[in-house]
Amino acid sequence: MNRFTNISNTELSQLIDEWIRGERDRKIMKRRLIDGICFEPLAEEFELSVTHTWKIVEKNLKILNTKV
């Protein structure tokens, strides 16, 4: 996530909206990257396992890292 520290929340939100497919994944990424929610509460919020939540974040971070 260090790569995103110099990006405003507005810009980060726009990147997520543009490059992340699926409404759920966009919401998860915004909660993780912008709001700083840890994996356990994030998984609970979206009714997913922590492992599944982590995989979603990792997959989408790879996408975002190529766009920054």
C-alpha positions as CSV (number, residue, x, y, z in Angstrom):
1,M,0.0,0.0,0.0
2,N,3.0,2.3,0.3
3,R,2.7,3.1,-3.4
4,F,-0.5,4.9,-2.8
5,T,0.6,7.3,0.0
6,N,1.3,10.1,-2.4
7,I,-2.1,9.8,-4.1
8,S,-5.1,11.7,-2.8
9,N,-8.2,9.7,-1.7
10,T,-10.1,11.3,-4.6
11,E,-7.5,10.1,-7.1
12,L,-7.3,6.7,-5.5
13,S,-11.1,6.4,-5.6
14,Q,-11.1,7.3,-9.3
15,L,-8.4,4.7,-10.0
16,I,-10.4,2.0,-8.2
17,D,-13.6,3.0,-10.1
18,E,-11.8,2.9,-13.4
19,W,-9.8,-0.3,-13.1
20,I,-11.5,-2.6,-10.6
21,R,-14.3,-4.7,-11.9
22,G,-17.2,-5.6,-9.8
23,E,-19.0,-3.4,-7.3
24,R,-18.1,-5.5,-4.3
25,D,-14.4,-5.5,-5.1
26,R,-14.5,-1.7,-5.6
27,K,-16.1,-1.3,-2.2
28,I,-13.6,-3.6,-0.6
29,M,-10.7,-1.8,-2.1
30,K,-12.0,1.6,-1.1
31,R,-12.6,0.4,2.5
32,R,-9.1,-1.1,2.6
33,L,-7.0,1.6,0.9
34,I,-8.9,4.8,1.7
35,D,-10.5,4.0,5.0
36,G,-7.7,1.7,6.2
37,I,-9.9,-1.1,7.5
38,C,-8.0,-4.2,8.6
39,F,-8.8,-7.6,7.0
40,E,-10.8,-9.1,9.9
41,P,-13.4,-6.3,10.1
42,L,-13.4,-6.0,6.3
43,A,-14.2,-9.7,5.9
44,E,-17.0,-9.4,8.5
45,E,-18.5,-6.4,6.8
46,F,-18.7,-8.2,3.5
47,E,-19.5,-11.6,4.9
48,L,-16.4,-13.2,3.5
49,S,-13.6,-15.2,5.0
50,V,-10.4,-13.3,5.9
51,T,-8.5,-15.4,3.3
52,H,-11.0,-14.6,0.6
53,T,-10.9,-10.9,1.4
54,W,-7.1,-11.0,1.4
55,K,-7.1,-12.6,-2.0
56,I,-9.5,-10.0,-3.4
57,V,-7.3,-7.2,-2.1
58,E,-4.1,-8.8,-3.4
59,K,-5.5,-9.4,-6.9
60,N,-6.8,-5.9,-7.2
61,L,-3.6,-4.3,-5.8
62,K,-1.7,-6.0,-8.6
63,I,-4.0,-4.3,-11.1
64,L,-3.7,-0.9,-9.4
65,N,0.0,-1.1,-9.0
66,T,0.3,-1.2,-12.8
67,K,-1.8,1.9,-13.1
68,V,0.1,4.2,-10.7
